Amino acid sequence: MVSDTVQSFWWRLVQPLRSLDSDFFPSGADRVLKQEPKVKRGRWVPLIFMHSVCLGVVFVGASVTAVVTAVALYFVRMFAITAFYHRYFSHRTFKTSRAAQFLFAVWGMSAVQRGPLWWAAHHRNHHQFSDQPRDSHSPRQRGFLWSHLGWITSDSNIPTDYTKVPDLAKYPELVFLNRFDWVVSVPCGILIFGIGEALRIWAPQLATNGMQMLVWGFVSTAFLYHGTFSINSLAHVFGSRRFDTDDDSRNNFFLALITMGEGWHNNHHRYPGAVRQGLVWWEIDCTYYLLLLFERLGIIWDLRAVPVAIPSRQK
């Protein structure tokens, strides 16, 4: 009787804590992964909340400090997504140390786009089944809105499919970060608020405060979401095609600018293992340029090049 009481108490205590683990699903992650992809209304709540907070700029106002911080946060975190989540974790286009790999994962998690293994697993699946029925976010298969945001509101796309990332799953520190993906984003929000409050007290001439900085941080994150997801949606609909790939991937100069090089999506689908996506001089690829700097500094090495010479003419 006492044992049953202890077990019941322990279960009540542990159950809420298990919900903090992104890999915990009461019905089992494998079972959820096999479900038919469909929108679940409840999963729109975080997206609606994030965009609603952005409207807070009406109440907190704007300052040069807050706006510049938001823009800086956008590009610093966009670089982390394209350089680390995409080109490193998803495609392994260069090598680095285990310590740097961990820091790259933390940096990428500041973008609030879940854990590195979840991100990489979905992206590898995208390349394996690009614009086919098993592609998680194909505008050809399920429409533009689904490819842009709808797919992340489906229960079937929430668990991490570790079978797609066995090379990453062997690192327990990466698995921990992937399971508890809030351990970076929540402290980041607190830090931004704290910096704003510090500036309010010690640098009042900057005309900002904690709440203003936090709201503009949400604005930055919302734009970052749409910038990243535009590659899933817009880059499979609008643009030109240098290569005749089996999918609808396209090159788009504007998307390349706002995503630091990811807009050369058709190039990438032709050579997914190459670290460079802008293949000729006028295809701006800021992420690649920064990775060259990282290589020069000795942080990364063995960058995988495009295997052939690319003509400058585009179809």
C-alpha positions in Angstrom: 0.0 0.0 0.0 2.8 2.4 0.9 4.7 1.3 -2.2 1.7 2.1 -4.4 1.4 5.5 -2.7 5.1 6.3 -3.3 4.8 5.2 -6.9 1.8 7.3 -7.5 3.5 10.4 -5.9 6.6 9.8 -8.0 4.6 9.5 -11.2 2.7 12.8 -10.5 6.1 14.5 -9.8 7.9 13.1 -12.9 5.1 13.3 -15.4 5.1 17.1 -15.8 8.9 17.1 -15.9 8.9 14.6 -18.8 6.9 17.1 -20.9 10.0 19.2 -20.9 11.7 16.5 -22.9 11.1 17.0 -26.6 11.6 13.3 -27.2 8.8 12.2 -24.8 5.5 11.2 -26.3 3.0 9.2 -24.2 2.0 7.1 -27.1 5.6 6.5 -28.3 7.7 8.6 -30.7 7.9 5.8 -33.3 4.1 5.5 -33.4 3.7 9.3 -33.8 6.2 9.4 -36.6 4.1 6.9 -38.6 0.9 8.9 -38.3 -0.7 10.6 -41.3 0.6 14.2 -41.6 -2.2 16.6 -40.8 -2.5 20.0 -39.1 -3.3 20.0 -35.4 -4.9 23.2 -34.3 -3.2 23.2 -30.9 0.3 23.3 -32.5 -0.6 26.7 -34.1 -0.7 28.2 -30.6 3.1 28.8 -30.2 3.3 30.4 -33.7 0.3 32.6 -33.0 1.8 33.6 -29.6 5.1 34.5 -31.2 3.5 36.7 -33.9 1.1 38.2 -31.3 4.1 39.3 -29.1 5.5 41.1 -32.2 2.5 43.4 -32.1 3.8 44.5 -28.7 6.0 47.0 -30.6 2.9 49.2 -30.6 3.2 49.4 -26.8 6.9 49.3 -26.2 7.9 51.5 -29.1 11.1 51.4 -31.0 14.6 52.7 -30.5 17.7 52.5 -32.7 19.3 50.2 -30.1 16.4 47.7 -30.2 16.0 47.7 -33.9 19.7 47.3 -34.6 19.8 44.5 -32.0 16.9 42.8 -33.8 18.6 43.0 -37.1 21.9 41.8 -35.7 20.2 38.8 -34.0 18.5 37.9 -37.2 21.7 37.6 -39.2 23.8 36.1 -36.4 21.3 33.4 -35.9 20.6 33.0 -39.7 24.3 32.2 -40.1 24.0 29.6 -37.3 21.1 27.9 -39.1 22.6 27.8 -42.6 26.2 27.2 -41.5 25.7 24.8 -38.7 22.2 23.3 -38.7 22.2 23.0 -42.5 25.7 22.7 -43.9 27.3 21.0 -41.0 24.7 18.9 -39.1 22.5 18.1 -42.1 25.2 17.6 -44.8 28.5 17.4 -43.0 30.1 19.6 -45.6 33.1 20.3 -43.3 34.8 19.0 -40.2 35.4 20.5 -36.8 36.2 19.5 -33.2 33.8 18.0 -30.8 33.9 21.1 -28.6 33.1 23.4 -31.6 30.4 21.0 -32.7 28.7 21.4 -29.3 29.0 25.2 -29.5 27.7 25.3 -33.0 24.6 23.4 -31.8 24.1 25.8 -28.9 24.4 28.7 -31.3 21.9 27.2 -33.7 19.4 26.6 -30.9 19.3 30.3 -30.2 17.2 30.6 -33.4 14.4 28.6 -31.6 14.0 26.2 -34.5 14.2 23.1 -32.2 17.2 20.9 -31.8 20.0 20.2 -34.3 19.2 16.5 -34.7 15.5 17.2 -35.3 16.4 19.8 -37.8 19.0 17.6 -39.6 16.7 14.6 -39.7 13.9 16.5 -41.4 16.3 18.1 -43.9 17.9 14.8 -44.8 14.4 13.4 -45.3 13.7 16.4 -47.5 16.6 15.6 -49.8 15.9 11.9 -49.8 12.3 12.4 -50.9 12.4 16.0 -52.3 8.9 17.0 -53.7 7.7 13.4 -53.4 4.8 12.3 -51.1 7.2 11.5 -48.2 8.8 15.0 -48.3 7.8 16.7 -45.0 7.3 20.2 -46.6 6.8 20.1 -50.3 4.6 22.8 -51.9 4.1 20.4 -54.9 2.5 17.8 -52.7 0.5 19.8 -50.1 0.5 23.4 -51.1 2.4 26.6 -50.2 1.0 27.2 -46.7 1.8 23.6 -45.6 5.4 23.8 -46.9 6.0 27.2 -45.2 4.5 26.6 -41.8 1.7 24.0 -41.8 4.1 21.0 -41.6 5.4 21.9 -38.2 1.9 21.8 -36.8 1.5 18.1 -37.6 2.2 15.7 -34.7 3.9 13.3 -37.2 6.7 15.9 -37.7 7.4 16.7 -34.1 9.4 13.6 -32.9 13.1 13.3 -34.0 13.7 10.4 -36.3 17.0 9.3 -35.0 17.4 6.7 -37.7 18.1 9.6 -40.1 21.0 11.0 -38.0 23.0 8.0 -36.5 26.2 9.9 -37.0 25.0 12.7 -34.7 23.0 10.5 -32.3 26.3 8.9 -31.0 27.1 12.2 -29.2 25.2 12.3 -25.9 25.7 16.0 -25.5 23.9 16.6 -28.8 21.1 14.3 -27.9 20.7 16.1 -24.6 20.5 19.5 -26.4 18.0 18.0 -28.9 15.8 16.6 -26.1 15.8 19.8 -24.1 15.8 22.4 -26.8 14.4 25.1 -24.5 17.7 25.2 -22.4 19.1 27.7 -24.8 16.1 29.8 -26.1 14.7 30.5 -22.6 18.0 31.9 -21.2 18.5 33.9 -24.4 15.2 35.6 -23.8 16.1 36.3 -20.2 19.5 37.7 -21.3 18.0 40.0 -23.8 15.6 41.3 -21.2 18.4 41.7 -18.7 20.6 43.6 -21.2 17.7 46.0 -22.0 17.2 46.7 -18.3 20.9 47.3 -17.8 20.9 49.8 -20.6 17.8 51.5 -19.2 19.7 52.0 -15.9 23.3 52.7 -17.0 22.8 54.1 -20.6 19.4 55.9 -20.6 20.5 57.9 -23.6 20.0 54.7 -25.7 16.2 55.0 -24.9 15.6 51.3 -24.5 14.5 48.9 -21.7 14.1 45.2 -21.1 10.6 44.8 -22.4 11.4 46.7 -25.6 14.4 44.6 -26.3 12.5 41.4 -25.6 9.7 42.3 -27.9 12.1 43.2 -30.7 13.9 39.9 -30.0 10.5 38.2 -30.8 10.3 40.3 -34.0 13.7 39.1 -35.0 12.8 35.5 -34.3 9.6 35.7 -36.3 11.4 37.1 -39.3 14.0 34.4 -38.9 11.3 31.8 -39.0 9.9 33.1 -42.2 13.3 33.6 -43.7 14.3 30.0 -43.0 11.0 28.5 -44.1 11.0 30.5 -47.3 13.5 28.0 -48.6 11.0 25.2 -48.0 8.3 27.1 -49.8 9.3 30.0 -52.0 12.5 28.3 -53.2 10.5 25.5 -54.6 8.1 27.8 -56.5 9.9 31.0 -57.6 13.2 31.4 -59.3 15.4 30.0 -62.0 16.9 26.5 -62.5 20.5 26.0 -63.4 20.3 22.2 -63.1 17.5 19.8 -64.2 17.0 18.1 -60.8 14.2 15.7 -60.0 12.5 18.3 -57.7 11.2 21.8 -58.0 14.2 23.5 -56.3 15.0 27.0 -57.7 17.7 29.7 -57.4 16.4 33.0 -56.1 18.7 36.0 -55.6 16.5 37.8 -53.1 16.2 34.6 -50.9 19.9 34.3 -51.1 20.3 37.7 -49.6 17.9 37.3 -46.7 19.2 33.8 -45.9 22.9 34.4 -46.3 23.3 32.1 -49.3 20.5 29.5 -49.0 18.6 31.0 -51.9 20.8 29.1 -54.4 18.6 26.2 -53.7 18.7 24.5 -57.1 22.5 24.6 -56.9 22.3 23.0 -53.5 20.0 20.2 -54.6 22.4 19.4 -57.4 25.4 19.3 -55.1 24.0 18.8 -51.5 27.4 17.7 -50.2 29.2 20.9 -51.2 29.8 23.6 -48.6 29.4 26.4 -51.2 25.9 27.1 -52.6 26.6 30.2 -54.7 28.6 28.5 -57.4 29.7 31.5 -59.5 31.0 34.9 -58.5 27.7 36.8 -58.7 25.8 34.2 -56.6 26.3 35.9 -53.2 26.8 33.3 -50.5 27.7 35.1 -47.3 27.7 31.9 -45.2 30.4 30.4 -47.4 32.5 33.5 -47.1 32.3 33.4 -43.3 33.1 29.7 -43.2 36.2 30.4 -45.2 37.2 32.8 -42.3 36.4 30.0 -39.8 38.7 27.7 -41.8 41.5 30.3 -41.8 41.1 30.6 -38.0 41.4 26.8 -37.7 37.9 26.3 -36.2 36.8 24.1 -39.1 38.6 22.2 -41.9 38.2 19.9 -44.8 35.5 22.0 -46.5 33.9 19.9 -49.3 34.1 21.6 -52.7 31.8 21.4 -55.7 33.2 18.4 -57.6 33.1 20.1 -61.1 33.7 23.4 -62.7 30.4 25.4 -63.1 29.6 27.5 -66.2 28.5 31.1 -65.4 25.4 30.8 -67.7 22.1 30.1 -66.0 19.1 28.5 -67.6 
